[in-house]
Amino acid sequence: MPSRTASQSQTIATDLVLPSETNPLNNLFGGELLARMDKTASISARRHSKRIVVTASVNHVAFNRAIPLGSVVMIEAKVSRAFTSSMEVYMDVWVEDRESGECVKANEAIYTFVAVNETGHPVKVPELIPETELEKQRFDAALRRKQLSLVLAGKMKPSEATELKALFV
Ligand SMILES: CC(C)(COP(=O)(O)OP(=O)(O)OC[C@H]1O[C@@H](n2cnc3c(N)ncnc32)[C@H](O)[C@@H]1OP(=O)(O)O)[C@@H](O)C(=O)NCCC(=O)NCCS
């Protein structure tokens, strides 16, 4: 199975914030952003694996900056690391300034997808090759995040999380 680069999975979704998608402060509703990120990240994981993919976990989301009604929002997703059947997808969320066209980073998120066959059983995915400095940093930290996610989901004993122990010992 040939390896693939992170940039081959790059997916950029651009969309507006409409009134029905906002909270009482007229900012984008968090759940709406989560759904948009899930769709964008799933396309990225599909581009990497060429398989059906399902969301296994939402590992991290930081709503650092509110996104006002009428904003143009861009979600940029790339696979940051592929394991056996699972893929970590890292997303950066940008808001485009109407006058200058400049993009300001609003949020970040990390989701995990699993490639499955037609009966929903996990299948192997190609290895991911990181190329840029940022892709390499995200690749290196992904195993730690995978172990943390598995420990929190009750699927791995903390004593088996070798990468997490290395942080504290
Ligand atoms: C995700 C799913 C396919 C995993 O199946 P499973 O029987 O647990 O399979 P495994 O234990 O072999 O795990 C498969 C991979 O998922 C990873 N995984 C499972 N749960 C995970 C979690 N919470 N965080 C990170 N990775 C996880 C495993 O580490 C493994 O990765 P690897 O093969 O790369 O090492 C299964 O739980 C599922 O179908 N869940 C529902 C998915 C869904 O419907 N999502 C939409 C939500 S509405």
The ligand as an SDF file (V2000), in Angstrom:
LIG
                    3D

 48 50  0  0  0  0  0  0  0  0999 V2000
  -14.5060    3.3820   15.6130 C   0  0  0  0  0  0  0  0  0  0  0  0
  -14.7760    1.8740   15.5540 C   0  0  0  0  0  0  0  0  0  0  0  0
  -14.7940    1.4110   14.1010 C   0  0  0  0  0  0  0  0  0  0  0  0
  -13.6160    1.1820   16.2910 C   0  0  0  0  0  0  0  0  0  0  0  0
  -13.9100   -0.1650   16.2940 O   0  0  0  0  0  0  0  0  0  0  0  0
  -13.2590   -1.1580   17.3840 P   0  0  0  0  0  0  0  0  0  0  0  0
  -13.9780   -2.4350   17.3450 O   0  0  0  0  0  0  0  0  0  0  0  0
  -13.0790   -0.4400   18.6780 O   0  0  0  0  0  0  0  0  0  0  0  0
  -11.8910   -1.4530   16.7020 O   0  0  0  0  0  0  0  0  0  0  0  0
  -10.4590   -1.4700   17.3030 P   0  0  0  0  0  0  0  0  0  0  0  0
  -10.4100   -1.6330   18.7910 O   0  0  0  0  0  0  0  0  0  0  0  0
   -9.7000   -2.4360   16.4540 O   0  0  0  0  0  0  0  0  0  0  0  0
   -9.9610    0.0110   16.9720 O   0  0  0  0  0  0  0  0  0  0  0  0
   -9.7530    0.4180   15.6470 C   0  0  0  0  0  0  0  0  0  0  0  0
   -8.8730    1.6260   15.6790 C   0  0  0  0  0  0  0  0  0  0  0  0
   -9.5860    2.7050   16.2760 O   0  0  0  0  0  0  0  0  0  0  0  0
   -8.8010    3.3020   17.2790 C   0  0  0  0  0  0  0  0  0  0  0  0
   -9.6870    3.8600   18.2590 N   0  0  0  0  0  0  0  0  0  0  0  0
  -10.8110    3.2980   18.7710 C   0  0  0  0  0  0  0  0  0  0  0  0
  -11.3580    4.1470   19.6720 N   0  0  0  0  0  0  0  0  0  0  0  0
  -10.5770    5.2430   19.7110 C   0  0  0  0  0  0  0  0  0  0  0  0
  -10.6060    6.4550   20.4620 C   0  0  0  0  0  0  0  0  0  0  0  0
  -11.5680    6.7050   21.3480 N   0  0  0  0  0  0  0  0  0  0  0  0
   -9.6190    7.3550   20.2660 N   0  0  0  0  0  0  0  0  0  0  0  0
   -8.6350    7.1300   19.3770 C   0  0  0  0  0  0  0  0  0  0  0  0
   -8.5440    5.9970   18.6310 N   0  0  0  0  0  0  0  0  0  0  0  0
   -9.5140    5.0680   18.8170 C   0  0  0  0  0  0  0  0  0  0  0  0
   -7.9770    2.1330   17.8190 C   0  0  0  0  0  0  0  0  0  0  0  0
   -6.8230    2.5880   18.5080 O   0  0  0  0  0  0  0  0  0  0  0  0
   -7.6090    1.4390   16.5230 C   0  0  0  0  0  0  0  0  0  0  0  0
   -6.5890    2.1920   15.8650 O   0  0  0  0  0  0  0  0  0  0  0  0
   -5.4050    1.4720   15.0130 P   0  0  0  0  0  0  0  0  0  0  0  0
   -6.0220    0.3480   14.2220 O   0  0  0  0  0  0  0  0  0  0  0  0
   -4.9160    2.5440   14.1200 O   0  0  0  0  0  0  0  0  0  0  0  0
   -4.3930    1.0260   16.0120 O   0  0  0  0  0  0  0  0  0  0  0  0
  -16.1120    1.4660   16.2620 C   0  0  0  0  0  0  0  0  0  0  0  0
  -16.0250    1.7780   17.6400 O   0  0  0  0  0  0  0  0  0  0  0  0
  -17.3130    2.1910   15.6610 C   0  0  0  0  0  0  0  0  0  0  0  0
  -17.8060    1.7990   14.6160 O   0  0  0  0  0  0  0  0  0  0  0  0
  -17.7840    3.2420   16.3350 N   0  0  0  0  0  0  0  0  0  0  0  0
  -18.9110    4.0320   15.8500 C   0  0  0  0  0  0  0  0  0  0  0  0
  -18.4280    5.0690   14.8060 C   0  0  0  0  0  0  0  0  0  0  0  0
  -19.5270    6.0350   14.4560 C   0  0  0  0  0  0  0  0  0  0  0  0
  -20.6240    5.6280   14.1840 O   0  0  0  0  0  0  0  0  0  0  0  0
  -19.1720    7.3220   14.4810 N   0  0  0  0  0  0  0  0  0  0  0  0
  -20.1350    8.3470   14.2890 C   0  0  0  0  0  0  0  0  0  0  0  0
  -20.6570    8.7460   15.6220 C   0  0  0  0  0  0  0  0  0  0  0  0
  -22.3500    9.1000   15.6010 S   0  0  0  0  0  0  0  0  0  0  0  0
  1  2  1  0
  2  3  1  0
  2  4  1  0
  2 36  1  0
  4  5  1  0
  5  6  1  0
  6  7  2  0
  6  8  1  0
  6  9  1  0
  9 10  1  0
 10 11  2  0
 10 12  1  0
 10 13  1  0
 13 14  1  0
 14 15  1  0
 15 16  1  0
 15 30  1  0
 16 17  1  0
 17 18  1  0
 17 28  1  0
 18 19  1  0
 18 27  1  0
 19 20  2  0
 20 21  1  0
 21 22  1  0
 21 27  2  0
 22 23  1  0
 22 24  2  0
 24 25  1  0
 25 26  2  0
 26 27  1  0
 28 29  1  0
 28 30  1  0
 30 31  1  0
 31 32  1  0
 32 33  2  0
 32 34  1  0
 32 35  1  0
 36 37  1  0
 36 38  1  0
 38 39  2  0
 38 40  1  0
 40 41  1  0
 41 42  1  0
 42 43  1  0
 43 44  2  0
 43 45  1  0
 45 46  1  0
 46 47  1  0
 47 48  1  0
M  END
$$$$
